[in-house]
Amino acid sequence: MVIRFWSRVCLLVSAIMLAASPLPAQSTAPARIVAVGDLHGDYGVWIDIARAAGLIDARNRWAGGQATLVQAGDITDRGPDSLKIIRHLQKLQDEAASAGGRVIVLLGNHEAMNVTGDLRYVDPGEFAAFADRQSKARREAVFQANIKAITEAYRARDPSLSPDQVHDAWIAATPLGMVEHQAAWGPNGELGKWAASLPAIVKLGDSLFVHGGLSAPYTAMGGLDEINRRVSAAVRAGETGPTSIINDPLGPLWYRGLITRGQSFEAEVAANATAAGKPPAIRPPIAQELDLVLTAFAAKRIVVGHTPSLKGIDISHGGKLVRIDTGNSRYYKGQPSWLEIVGGQVMPQTTTRSSR
């Protein structure tokens, strides 16, 4: 695929990345936890939620005091303003730390997809956010530097294409800002390195937070720190194989099996096992798997995003499973919401969507 090819070669000078900080399990829960689900490029709804939750003031500065914010991943794709959300969260990390609070961003499958060059769900506005006065010349330079490989790729599909037609077709498929977007998101780019610094799983007190979910096979992987280490290594390497931890349907970024199972999901799991040369993993029924995961990590509940619940935050299995992806973004038109955990109480909260 041409996009995958040039996303590996068009590396620009990276901006200073946010330094990764270790996120060990925190045995004592923070006094107030605010968990926010998938945002998918909707900066406006993120501001709506953050203000309603008392995390930011009218000037979008940290106002949450000693609260801990957990954003559950999937900031990117489907909407135009992922970069604005990322920059704001990075700023809030510094401001919260100064106030005794904390901002934790989890890695979602869509962040990993951007790193590995899977651009299926990237909104055109995402590319435009990276464009500048030099983008046209930069794009042409990338084409000229890779003209042989690009020409071969296009002519493999249509041998009759002339050099000018190949050029025009590639330019049409490469909007301004796309080169810069993929340079930033590549494994060696600023945002690729930032993504690799994000944890896949965080434990705060007796609550686990993960983007997709945790399957039974992953309870035997060596613990939370080991899973995070493997995820980070896979992102740094830009792994695209289906059996990689960042692509595995049983892995923490993609797993939906604590919520629902079906023939297509099980077929994908079986195909991945075959690709890895292993028999399909034997997994218990959902309720039993949930208990297995919580016991393995000494937790009372697991809080997940990834699988939308458009009716609102869903708490099931006697409070053991909490789904916080409520389709916050305008793409899904769900209920803007956040979850609060205070003094062991789990409280879903909602707000209205503004016109911003």
HELIX and SHEET records of a PDB file:
HELIX    1   1 VAL A    2  VAL A    9  1                                   8    
HELIX    2   2 TYR A   43  ALA A   52  1                                  10    
HELIX    3   3 SER A   82  SER A   98  1                                  17    
HELIX    4   4 ASN A  109  VAL A  115  1                                   7    
HELIX    5   5 PRO A  124  ALA A  128  1                                   5    
HELIX    6   6 SER A  135  ALA A  145  1                                  11    
HELIX    7   7 ILE A  147  ARG A  157  1                                  11    
HELIX    8   8 PRO A  163  ALA A  172  1                                  10    
HELIX    9   9 MET A  178  TRP A  185  1                                   8    
HELIX   10  10 GLU A  190  SER A  197  1                                   8    
HELIX   11  11 ALA A  216  ALA A  220  5                                   5    
HELIX   12  12 LEU A  224  ALA A  237  1                                  14    
HELIX   13  13 GLN A  263  ALA A  275  1                                  13    
HELIX   14  14 ILE A  286  ALA A  296  1                                  11    
HELIX   15  15 HIS A  317  GLY A  319  5                                   3    
SHEET    1   A 5 ARG A 102  VAL A 105  0                                        
SHEET    2   A 5 THR A  68  GLN A  71  1                                        
SHEET    3   A 5 ARG A  32  VAL A  36  1                                        
SHEET    4   A 5 SER A 337  VAL A 342 -1                                        
SHEET    5   A 5 GLN A 345  THR A 350 -1                                        
SHEET    1   B 5 ILE A 201  LEU A 204  0                                        
SHEET    2   B 5 SER A 207  VAL A 210 -1                                        
SHEET    3   B 5 ARG A 301  VAL A 304  1                                        
SHEET    4   B 5 LEU A 321  ARG A 323  1                                        
SHEET    5   B 5 ASP A 314  SER A 316 -1                                        
END                                                                             
